[in-house]
Amino acid sequence: MARRAVAAVCAGGISIVEITMTVPGAIDVIRKLAEEIGAETLIGAGTVLEEQTARRCVEAGAQFIVSPALDLRTIAACREMDVVMIAGALTPTEIYTAWSAGSDLIKVFPAGALGGPSYFKSLKGPLPQIKLVPTGGVSLATAAAFIEAGAEALGVGTDLIDVKALKGGQDSDISARARQYVEIVQRTRAKI
């Protein structure tokens, strides 16, 4: 099912996907996707909580690592492997610590729980040089506001991948939703 979800998202124009470690057989899924579509799609590993899992994911073909939390050893391992790291953080101190340790981007999670785009904009004020990616609370309704607030990219999960639609064979619904996200980001970036 994960491979179908990826195909549907890619068909909608999104060429960067993340397979979370909560997906059954996630590392095997990453390996298969890297072999099949790794040349045209960036395949990443998400919900990576520690260094050993990061290493296994990169060996399987992951081109970037995403964590919901701040783990300095995982950041260091990604630096050593020369792979993009997106460490999770929520507070200004965590964000600065992750950036100082070498995280390429910072996943602000859960961004929606602390005020969504307004919290994000507040963070960008004193930390304009840090590339932030909101996750948790990103939806079609909030996507433009997050981009306007300075988001480098958007991390979208359940609002993009409707499991019910996937189980019902309505992959085209996911592709259509992906296209909506792409359009919102393009339109918003063109205005700012």
Secondary structure, 3 states (H helix, E strand, C coil): CHHHHHHHHHHCCCCEEEEECCCCCHHHHHHHHHHHHCCCCEEEEECCCCHHHHHHHHHHCCCEEECCCCCHHHHHHHHHHCCEEEEEECCHHHHHHHHHHCCCEEEECCHHHHCCHHHHHHHHCCCCCCCEEECCCCCCCCHHHHHHCCCCCCCCCCCCCCHHHHHCCCHHHHHHHHHHHHHHHHHHHHHC
